[in-house]
């Protein structure tokens, strides 16, 4: 943007909001998700008019926030969220928490009434300062708009600082509370704003701003020898540069020659040829007590977040191994509280600092033998299953989706079934999930945000409760640009609870934990104008996912038996683990 910005000078609010939007654009923000409201009118007008920012209107603030979250995940760029005053911003809270926990950059802009209209029963007014508490990396209440050059410089620098904080030193949400006095629409004043604006060299004013990008913070890594019994654990991660991430992990694996235990949400599972010594069936292997004891590590090198598998986490926790947690985040990411030291270095810088192993050791070969036994046995069992069995749906997606498909996976059972069943392939699937806070809220809206404007069709794998929890996401249909196929596993309730101890307590288990629902998803889809197909059998399912539509939203419903599948899942893993001897 080398030309001077086109700023609205009809009144001070319009100019203030225009400078805010221009600053965001100069710093790299390209999307603003806006919910309707009066107090936020100056911001809405500014974003809607800005040529470099796509302004996307979304009615429901909760859905809007998760849509922005998905969009920011896909683009790895900050996305602005705009809402009016009052409880509107409170509806952002679940998505803000998820963004904070999973490191997703959001610029949250909550319009507010001026100070004299607060704490006096003024309508649509709450205390919005520090609204999101410790769940944002930076928060600030902007000054009221004023025709003063120093105030506009303050505005520019504060907004630029907020964008920087959304990415550096670690990505996450930031919050700016933005008060306005009337008039809120861009009605012309007596010409004072235009006169003031004419005195400012706007190109010089904005000229120093640059695109903000993350920077690497590094220190020399700890000494890790290649000869010890060491395991590399790669948790769920959605890297900004996928190819660089895969290459860095591959180099680390080649140097150490350790087994690479790879989470189902890691892109590594879909670039198998590049990464040596990959292990994907650890959840089954470690259910065998003798195998788990033989495979006990001396050192664990954890790259990013801890894995989804509870079995794997428990094994690491009980092993007493020294843990090196590689993360550029400055906050505490070690939920296991083990013998852990943080390595604040990027993977690309870490790789060349590691020792070069001369030969593969017996520890790595032992892991490989177990993998070579479990993976084909699991595939054989799933291939032979003719009835609708939830893990088979996830398994078929890995093998039959078009290469490169974006796959958003809901929390609870879908993410675990992907973890259990997805093999290592070279199909280049791109997994996404809200694993920061691990909630089911906002699943549909997040998936739509991930798919919006993407260069290929996307898929959402979800259970019925996660989809019902966010049906307002379908209101995005008219503004959605892309293709999203929703694989709906309808087992009439919360399948994850069938695997927890609370399932043994009936009552109140079924009513208060499983919470079965009776929604007719065909009628629900019709209400929103969304195509619905009831899957007849597995060949029908494969045919439907092998070719994805170029545009639009559709639901493919797979009806399963929650209790039968829970029992079958447990029996399958127990049988495979026992088969290891």
C-alpha positions as CSV (number, residue, x, y, z in Angstrom):
1,X,0.0,0.0,0.0
2,X,2.2,2.8,-1.3
3,X,-0.5,5.3,-2.1
4,X,-2.0,7.6,0.6
5,X,-5.0,6.0,2.4
6,X,-8.5,7.1,1.6
7,X,-9.7,8.1,5.0
8,X,-13.2,9.2,5.9
9,X,-13.0,12.7,7.3
10,X,-16.7,13.4,7.8
11,X,-16.3,13.3,11.6
12,X,-13.7,12.5,14.2
13,X,-15.1,9.0,14.9
14,X,-15.0,8.1,11.2
15,X,-11.3,9.3,10.9
16,X,-10.3,7.6,14.2
17,X,-11.8,4.3,13.0
18,X,-10.2,4.7,9.6
19,X,-6.8,5.2,11.0
20,X,-7.3,2.1,13.2
21,X,-8.3,0.0,10.2
22,X,-5.4,1.4,8.0
23,X,-2.9,0.6,10.8
24,X,-4.1,-2.9,11.0
25,X,-3.9,-3.3,7.2
26,X,-0.4,-1.9,7.1
27,X,0.6,-4.5,9.8
28,X,-0.8,-7.4,7.8
29,X,-4.4,-7.8,8.9
30,X,-6.5,-8.8,5.9
31,X,-9.8,-10.0,7.4
32,X,-12.3,-8.4,9.8
33,X,-15.3,-10.4,11.2
34,X,-18.0,-8.0,12.2
35,X,-21.2,-8.5,14.2
36,X,-24.0,-5.9,13.9
37,X,-24.4,-3.2,16.5
38,X,-24.7,0.6,17.0
39,X,-21.7,1.5,19.2
40,X,-19.4,-0.3,16.8
41,X,-20.7,1.6,13.7
42,X,-17.5,3.7,13.2
43,X,-15.4,0.5,13.1
44,X,-17.9,-1.3,10.8
45,X,-17.9,1.6,8.3
46,X,-14.1,1.8,8.3
47,X,-13.6,-1.9,7.8
48,X,-16.4,-2.3,5.2
49,X,-14.8,0.5,3.1
50,X,-11.2,-0.6,3.4
51,X,-9.9,-2.0,0.1
52,X,-7.3,-4.3,1.6
53,X,-9.5,-5.9,4.3
54,X,-12.3,-8.4,3.7
55,X,-15.1,-7.5,6.0
56,X,-17.3,-10.5,6.8
57,X,-20.6,-9.9,8.6
58,X,-21.7,-12.6,11.1
59,X,-24.8,-12.2,13.2
60,X,-23.9,-14.3,16.2
61,X,-20.9,-13.0,18.1
62,X,-20.0,-16.5,19.4
63,X,-20.1,-17.9,16.0
64,X,-18.2,-14.9,14.6
65,X,-15.4,-15.4,17.1
66,X,-15.0,-19.1,16.2
67,X,-15.2,-18.3,12.5
68,X,-12.4,-15.8,12.9
69,X,-10.5,-18.4,14.9
70,X,-10.7,-20.9,12.1
71,X,-9.8,-18.2,9.5
72,X,-6.7,-17.2,11.5
73,X,-5.7,-20.8,11.9
74,X,-5.8,-21.3,8.1
75,X,-4.1,-18.1,7.2
76,X,-1.7,-17.9,10.1
77,X,-2.4,-14.2,10.2
78,X,-4.2,-12.0,12.8
79,X,-7.9,-11.6,12.1
80,X,-9.9,-8.7,13.6
81,X,-13.1,-9.2,15.5
82,X,-15.5,-6.3,15.8
83,X,-18.6,-6.1,18.1
84,X,-20.8,-3.5,19.8
85,X,-20.9,-2.8,23.5
86,X,-22.5,-4.8,26.3
87,X,-22.7,-8.5,26.4
88,X,-21.7,-8.9,22.8
89,X,-18.0,-9.1,23.6
90,X,-18.7,-11.7,26.3
91,X,-19.9,-14.1,23.6
92,X,-16.3,-14.0,22.3
93,X,-14.9,-15.5,25.4
94,X,-14.9,-19.3,24.5
95,X,-13.1,-18.5,21.2
96,X,-10.7,-16.1,22.9
97,X,-9.8,-18.8,25.4
98,X,-9.3,-21.3,22.6
99,X,-7.1,-18.8,20.7
100,X,-5.0,-18.2,23.8
101,X,-4.5,-21.9,24.5
102,X,-3.8,-22.9,20.9
103,X,-1.7,-19.8,20.0
104,X,-4.0,-18.2,17.3
105,X,-3.7,-14.5,16.6
106,X,-6.9,-12.5,17.0
107,X,-7.4,-8.7,17.3
108,X,-10.5,-8.3,19.5
109,X,-12.1,-4.9,19.1
110,X,-15.0,-4.3,21.5
111,X,-16.8,-1.0,21.0
112,X,-17.8,0.7,24.2
113,X,-19.7,3.7,25.6
114,X,-17.6,6.6,26.9
115,X,-16.7,6.7,30.6
116,X,-19.5,9.1,31.6
117,X,-22.1,6.6,30.4
118,X,-20.8,3.7,32.5
119,X,-21.8,2.5,35.9
120,X,-25.0,4.5,35.8
121,X,-27.5,2.0,34.4
122,X,-26.9,3.2,30.8
123,X,-28.3,0.7,28.3
124,X,-26.1,-2.0,26.7
125,X,-23.2,-1.1,29.0
126,X,-21.0,-3.4,31.1
127,X,-17.5,-3.3,32.5
128,X,-15.5,-4.3,29.4
129,X,-12.0,-3.4,30.7
130,X,-9.9,-6.6,31.1
131,X,-13.0,-8.5,29.9
132,X,-10.9,-11.5,29.0
133,X,-8.7,-11.5,32.0
134,X,-5.5,-13.5,31.6
135,X,-6.7,-15.1,28.4
136,X,-5.2,-12.4,26.1
137,X,-1.5,-11.5,25.7
138,X,-2.2,-7.8,25.7
139,X,-5.2,-5.6,26.6
140,X,-5.7,-1.9,26.5
141,X,-8.6,0.6,26.4
142,X,-8.1,3.2,23.7
143,X,-8.6,6.9,24.4
144,X,-11.7,8.6,23.1
145,X,-11.3,10.0,19.6
146,X,-9.9,13.6,19.6
147,X,-8.7,15.9,16.8
148,X,-5.2,16.0,18.1
149,X,-2.1,14.8,16.2
150,X,-0.5,13.3,19.3
151,X,-3.7,11.3,20.0
152,X,-3.7,9.9,16.4
153,X,0.0,8.9,16.7
154,X,-0.9,7.2,20.0
155,X,-3.7,5.3,18.3
156,X,-1.5,4.2,15.4
157,X,1.3,3.0,17.7
158,X,-1.0,1.3,20.2
159,X,-2.8,-0.6,17.4
160,X,0.5,-1.6,15.8
161,X,1.8,-2.8,19.2
162,X,-1.4,-4.9,19.6
163,X,-0.8,-6.6,16.2
164,X,2.8,-7.3,17.2
165,X,1.7,-8.8,20.5
166,X,-0.8,-11.1,18.7
167,X,2.3,-12.7,17.0
168,X,5.4,-12.0,19.1
169,X,6.8,-13.6,21.2
170,X,4.0,-16.1,20.8
171,X,0.8,-15.9,18.8
172,X,-2.5,-15.4,20.6
173,X,-5.4,-13.0,21.1
174,X,-5.2,-9.3,22.1
175,X,-8.0,-7.0,23.2
176,X,-8.6,-3.4,22.5
177,X,-11.6,-1.8,24.1
178,X,-12.7,1.1,21.8
179,X,-15.0,3.8,23.2
180,X,-16.9,6.2,21.1
181,X,-19.2,9.2,21.8
182,X,-22.0,10.1,19.5
183,X,-22.5,10.6,16.6
184,X,-21.7,7.0,15.6
185,X,-22.6,7.0,11.9
186,X,-20.3,9.1,9.6
187,X,-22.6,12.2,9.6
188,X,-20.6,15.3,8.6
189,X,-19.5,17.7,11.2
190,X,-18.8,21.4,10.7
191,X,-15.7,20.6,8.7
192,X,-13.3,20.5,11.6
193,X,-12.3,16.9,10.9
194,X,-11.6,17.6,7.3
195,X,-9.5,20.6,8.2
196,X,-7.5,18.7,10.7
197,X,-6.9,15.8,8.3
198,X,-5.6,18.2,5.6
199,X,-2.8,19.2,8.0
200,X,-1.4,15.6,8.3
201,X,1.0,13.9,5.9
202,X,-0.7,10.6,6.0
203,X,1.8,8.7,3.9
204,X,4.6,9.7,6.2
205,X,2.3,9.1,9.2
206,X,1.8,5.4,8.1
207,X,5.0,4.9,6.2
208,X,7.1,3.2,8.9
209,X,4.6,0.5,9.5
210,X,5.5,-3.0,8.2
211,X,3.9,-6.4,8.1
212,X,4.4,-8.0,11.4
213,X,5.8,-11.6,11.5
214,X,6.9,-13.9,14.2
215,X,10.6,-13.9,15.1
216,X,12.6,-16.8,16.4
217,X,13.8,-16.6,20.0
218,X,16.6,-19.1,20.5
219,X,19.2,-20.3,23.0
220,X,21.7,-23.1,22.6
221,X,19.9,-26.4,23.0
222,X,20.7,-28.9,25.8
223,X,23.1,-31.7,25.1
224,X,21.1,-34.7,23.9
225,X,23.0,-37.8,23.0
226,X,21.9,-40.0,20.2
227,X,22.8,-43.3,21.9
228,X,20.2,-43.1,24.8
229,X,16.8,-44.7,24.7
230,X,15.1,-41.5,23.4
231,X,11.7,-40.9,21.9
232,X,10.6,-37.9,19.9
233,X,7.0,-37.0,20.6
234,X,5.2,-34.6,18.2
235,X,1.9,-33.3,19.5
236,X,-1.0,-31.6,17.7
237,X,0.4,-28.6,15.8
238,X,-0.8,-26.4,12.9
239,X,2.5,-24.8,11.7
240,X,2.5,-21.6,9.7
241,X,5.0,-23.1,7.2
242,X,4.1,-26.8,7.0
243,X,6.9,-27.8,4.6
244,X,9.5,-26.1,6.9
245,X,8.0,-27.9,9.9
246,X,8.1,-31.3,8.3
247,X,11.6,-30.7,7.0
248,X,12.9,-29.7,10.5
249,X,11.3,-32.6,12.3
250,X,12.7,-35.0,9.6
251,X,16.2,-33.6,10.1
252,X,15.9,-34.0,13.9
253,X,14.7,-37.6,13.4
254,X,17.6,-38.4,10.9
255,X,20.2,-37.0,13.3
256,X,19.0,-38.8,16.4
257,X,17.5,-41.9,14.8
258,X,14.9,-42.0,17.6
259,X,11.4,-43.2,17.0
260,X,9.0,-40.3,16.2
261,X,5.7,-40.8,18.0
262,X,3.4,-38.6,15.9
263,X,0.0,-37.3,17.0
264,X,-2.9,-37.7,14.7
265,X,-3.3,-33.9,14.4
266,X,0.3,-33.4,13.3
267,X,0.9,-32.9,9.5
268,X,3.8,-35.4,9.8
269,X,1.4,-38.3,9.4
270,X,0.6,-37.2,5.9
271,X,4.2,-36.7,4.8
272,X,5.5,-40.2,5.7
273,X,8.2,-40.4,3.1
274,X,10.0,-37.5,4.5
275,X,10.1,-38.5,8.2
276,X,12.0,-41.6,9.2
277,X,11.1,-43.9,12.1
278,X,7.5,-42.7,12.4
279,X,5.3,-44.5,14.9
280,X,1.5,-44.0,14.7
281,X,0.1,-46.9,16.8
282,X,1.7,-46.1,20.1
283,X,-1.7,-45.8,21.8
284,X,-2.3,-49.5,21.2
285,X,1.2,-50.6,21.8
286,X,1.4,-48.9,25.2
287,X,-1.8,-50.6,26.3
288,X,0.3,-53.8,26.5
289,X,2.0,-53.5,29.9
290,X,5.0,-55.6,29.0
291,X,5.6,-53.6,25.9
292,X,5.2,-50.3,27.7
293,X,7.8,-51.4,30.3
294,X,10.3,-52.6,27.6
295,X,9.9,-49.3,25.7
296,X,10.4,-47.1,28.7
297,X,12.5,-44.1,27.6
298,X,15.4,-42.3,29.2
299,X,14.8,-39.1,27.3
300,X,11.7,-37.6,25.7
301,X,12.1,-34.8,23.2
302,X,8.6,-33.2,22.9
303,X,8.1,-30.9,19.9
304,X,5.3,-28.5,20.6
305,X,2.2,-29.5,22.6
306,X,1.6,-32.8,24.4
307,X,-0.2,-35.4,22.3
308,X,-3.9,-36.2,22.4
309,X,-3.4,-39.8,23.6
310,X,-4.0,-40.2,27.3
311,X,-2.2,-43.5,27.2
312,X,0.9,-41.9,25.7
313,X,0.9,-39.0,28.2
314,X,0.5,-41.5,31.2
315,X,3.4,-43.6,29.9
316,X,5.7,-40.5,29.6
317,X,4.5,-39.3,33.1
318,X,5.2,-42.7,34.7
319,X,8.5,-43.3,33.0
320,X,10.5,-40.8,35.0
321,X,12.3,-39.8,31.8
322,X,14.1,-36.5,31.3
323,X,11.8,-34.4,29.1
324,X,13.0,-31.6,26.8
325,X,10.0,-29.6,25.8
326,X,10.8,-27.6,22.7
327,X,8.5,-24.6,22.6
328,X,9.0,-20.9,21.7
329,X,6.0,-20.0,24.0
330,X,7.2,-18.3,27.2
331,X,4.3,-19.7,29.3
332,X,4.3,-23.0,31.1
333,X,3.2,-25.7,28.6
334,X,4.1,-28.7,30.7
335,X,0.9,-30.2,32.0
336,X,2.6,-33.4,33.1
337,X,4.9,-31.6,35.6
338,X,7.7,-34.0,35.0
339,X,11.5,-33.7,34.8
340,X,11.0,-31.1,32.2
341,X,13.2,-28.3,30.8
342,X,11.9,-25.9,28.2
343,X,14.0,-25.4,25.1
344,X,12.9,-22.0,23.7
345,X,14.2,-22.5,20.2
346,X,12.7,-23.0,16.7
347,X,12.9,-26.5,15.3
348,X,14.9,-25.3,12.3
349,X,17.5,-23.9,14.6
350,X,17.4,-26.9,16.9
351,X,18.0,-29.5,14.2
352,X,21.6,-28.6,13.2
353,X,22.6,-28.3,16.9
354,X,21.8,-32.0,17.7
355,X,24.3,-34.8,17.6
356,X,24.5,-37.1,14.6
357,X,23.9,-40.8,15.5
358,X,26.1,-43.2,13.6
359,X,23.7,-46.2,13.7
360,X,20.2,-47.1,14.6
361,X,19.9,-48.5,18.1
362,X,17.9,-51.4,19.3
363,X,15.4,-49.2,21.0
364,X,14.2,-47.6,17.7
365,X,14.1,-51.1,16.0
366,X,11.9,-52.4,18.9
367,X,9.4,-49.6,18.3
368,X,9.5,-50.3,14.5
369,X,8.7,-54.0,15.0
370,X,5.7,-53.2,17.2
371,X,4.4,-50.6,14.6
372,X,4.8,-53.2,11.8
373,X,2.7,-55.6,13.7
374,X,-0.1,-53.4,14.9
375,X,-0.7,-51.1,11.9
376,X,-1.7,-53.9,9.4
377,X,-3.6,-55.8,12.1
378,X,-5.7,-52.6,12.8
379,X,-6.2,-52.0,9.1
380,X,-7.4,-55.6,8.6
381,X,-9.9,-55.3,11.5
382,X,-11.3,-52.0,10.2
383,X,-11.5,-53.2,6.6
384,X,-13.5,-56.3,7.6
385,X,-16.0,-54.2,9.6
386,X,-19.3,-54.0,7.6
387,X,-21.5,-52.2,10.1
388,X,-21.2,-48.5,10.9
389,X,-18.3,-48.3,13.4
390,X,-17.1,-44.8,14.3
391,X,-13.3,-45.3,14.0
392,X,-13.8,-46.7,10.5
393,X,-15.1,-43.4,9.3
394,X,-12.0,-41.6,10.4
395,X,-9.8,-44.4,8.9
396,X,-11.5,-44.2,5.5
397,X,-11.1,-40.4,5.4
398,X,-7.3,-40.8,5.7
399,X,-7.2,-43.2,2.7
400,X,-9.9,-41.8,0.4
401,X,-10.1,-38.0,0.7
402,X,-8.5,-36.1,-2.2
403,X,-4.8,-35.4,-1.5
404,X,-4.2,-32.1,0.3
405,X,-7.7,-31.8,1.8
406,X,-8.2,-29.6,4.8
407,X,-9.7,-31.7,7.6
408,X,-11.1,-30.0,10.6
409,X,-11.7,-32.5,13.4
410,X,-14.1,-32.0,16.3
411,X,-13.0,-32.7,19.9
412,X,-14.2,-35.6,22.0
413,X,-14.4,-38.9,20.0
414,X,-13.6,-37.7,16.4
415,X,-10.1,-36.4,17.3
416,X,-9.4,-39.6,19.2
417,X,-10.6,-41.8,16.4
418,X,-8.2,-40.0,14.0
419,X,-5.4,-40.4,16.6
420,X,-6.2,-44.2,16.8
421,X,-6.7,-45.0,13.1
422,X,-4.9,-42.6,10.8
423,X,-1.8,-44.3,9.3
424,X,1.3,-42.6,8.0
425,X,0.7,-41.7,4.3
426,X,1.9,-39.2,1.7
427,X,-1.5,-37.8,0.9
428,X,-0.7,-34.4,2.3
429,X,-4.0,-34.0,4.3
430,X,-4.0,-30.9,6.4
431,X,-5.5,-31.5,9.9
432,X,-7.0,-28.7,12.0
433,X,-8.6,-28.9,15.5
434,X,-9.3,-26.6,18.4
435,X,-6.9,-28.4,20.8
436,X,-6.1,-25.3,22.9
437,X,-8.9,-25.7,25.4
438,X,-10.3,-28.9,23.8
439,X,-14.0,-27.8,23.8
440,X,-16.7,-28.6,21.4
441,X,-18.1,-25.1,21.2
442,X,-17.7,-23.3,18.0
443,X,-16.8,-26.4,16.0
444,X,-18.9,-25.6,12.9
445,X,-17.9,-21.9,12.8
446,X,-14.2,-22.8,13.2
447,X,-14.4,-25.3,10.4
448,X,-16.2,-22.7,8.1
449,X,-13.5,-20.2,8.9
450,X,-10.8,-22.7,8.1
451,X,-12.4,-23.5,4.7
452,X,-13.4,-19.9,3.8
453,X,-11.4,-18.7,0.8
454,X,-9.2,-21.9,0.9
455,X,-7.8,-23.1,-2.4
456,X,-9.3,-26.6,-2.0
457,X,-12.4,-28.2,-0.5
458,X,-12.4,-28.9,3.2
459,X,-14.0,-31.6,5.5
460,X,-15.3,-31.4,9.0
461,X,-15.4,-34.7,11.0
462,X,-17.8,-34.1,14.0
463,X,-20.2,-35.8,16.4
464,X,-23.8,-34.8,16.7
465,X,-23.5,-32.8,20.0
466,X,-20.6,-30.7,18.7
467,X,-22.6,-29.8,15.6
468,X,-25.8,-29.1,17.5
469,X,-23.8,-26.9,19.9
470,X,-22.9,-24.5,17.0
471,X,-25.8,-24.7,14.5
472,X,-25.8,-20.8,14.3
473,X,-22.6,-21.3,12.2
474,X,-24.9,-22.3,9.3
475,X,-26.0,-18.6,9.2
476,X,-22.6,-18.0,7.6
477,X,-23.8,-19.9,4.5
478,X,-24.6,-16.8,2.4
479,X,-21.2,-15.3,3.0
480,X,-19.1,-18.5,2.9
481,X,-16.7,-18.8,0.0
482,X,-15.4,-22.3,-0.3
483,X,-16.5,-25.9,0.1
484,X,-17.1,-27.8,3.4
485,X,-18.3,-31.4,3.6
486,X,-19.5,-32.2,7.1
487,X,-19.0,-35.9,8.1
488,X,-21.6,-36.2,10.9
489,X,-21.2,-39.1,13.2
490,X,-24.7,-39.3,14.8
491,X,-24.6,-41.6,17.8
492,X,-27.3,-39.6,19.7
493,X,-25.2,-38.3,22.5
494,X,-21.7,-37.7,23.9
495,X,-19.7,-40.8,22.9
496,X,-16.6,-39.7,24.8
497,X,-18.4,-40.2,28.1
498,X,-18.9,-43.9,27.4
499,X,-15.1,-44.3,27.8
500,X,-15.0,-42.5,31.2
501,X,-15.7,-44.0,34.7
502,X,-18.9,-42.0,35.0
503,X,-20.5,-44.3,32.4
504,X,-20.8,-46.9,35.2
505,X,-23.3,-44.7,37.1
506,X,-26.8,-45.0,35.7
507,X,-28.7,-43.0,36.6
508,X,-27.8,-40.2,36.0
509,X,-25.3,-41.0,33.2
510,X,-27.6,-41.1,30.2
511,X,-29.6,-37.9,30.9
512,X,-26.8,-35.7,32.4
513,X,-23.6,-36.9,30.6
514,X,-24.5,-38.6,27.4
515,X,-27.4,-36.1,26.9
516,X,-29.0,-37.8,23.9
517,X,-30.7,-35.5,21.4
518,X,-33.5,-36.1,18.9
519,X,-32.6,-33.5,16.2
520,X,-33.5,-34.4,12.6
521,X,-30.4,-33.3,10.8
522,X,-32.1,-33.4,7.3
523,X,-34.7,-30.9,8.5
524,X,-32.1,-28.9,10.3
525,X,-30.1,-28.7,7.1
526,X,-33.2,-27.7,5.1
527,X,-33.9,-24.8,7.5
528,X,-30.5,-23.4,6.6
529,X,-30.5,-24.4,2.9
530,X,-27.7,-27.0,3.5
531,X,-27.6,-30.2,1.5
532,X,-28.0,-33.4,3.6
533,X,-27.3,-37.0,2.6
534,X,-27.9,-40.1,4.7
535,X,-25.0,-42.5,4.2
536,X,-26.3,-46.0,3.3
537,X,-23.1,-48.1,3.7
538,X,-19.3,-47.9,3.6
539,X,-19.0,-48.1,-0.2
540,X,-21.5,-45.2,-0.4
541,X,-19.4,-43.3,2.1
542,X,-16.2,-43.8,0.1
543,X,-17.9,-42.6,-3.1
544,X,-19.1,-39.5,-1.3
545,X,-15.8,-38.5,0.1
546,X,-13.5,-39.5,-2.8
547,X,-14.7,-36.4,-4.8
548,X,-15.6,-33.2,-3.0
549,X,-17.8,-30.5,-4.3
550,X,-16.1,-27.3,-5.5
551,X,-18.4,-25.0,-3.4
552,X,-21.1,-25.0,-0.8
553,X,-21.9,-26.8,2.5
554,X,-23.2,-30.4,2.7
555,X,-23.8,-32.9,5.5
556,X,-23.1,-36.6,5.2
557,X,-24.8,-38.3,8.1
558,X,-23.5,-41.6,9.5
559,X,-25.7,-43.1,12.1
560,X,-24.0,-45.3,14.7
561,X,-24.8,-47.1,17.9
562,X,-22.9,-45.2,20.7
563,X,-22.9,-47.9,23.3
564,X,-22.0,-50.7,20.9
565,X,-19.2,-48.7,19.3
566,X,-17.7,-47.8,22.7
567,X,-17.6,-51.5,23.7
568,X,-16.3,-52.5,20.3
569,X,-13.6,-49.8,20.4
570,X,-12.3,-51.0,23.8
571,X,-12.4,-54.6,22.7
572,X,-10.5,-53.9,19.5
573,X,-7.7,-52.1,21.2
574,X,-7.5,-54.7,24.0
575,X,-7.2,-57.5,21.4
576,X,-4.6,-55.7,19.4
577,X,-2.5,-55.0,22.5
578,X,-2.8,-58.5,23.7
579,X,-1.6,-59.8,20.3
580,X,1.8,-58.2,21.0
581,X,2.7,-61.0,23.4
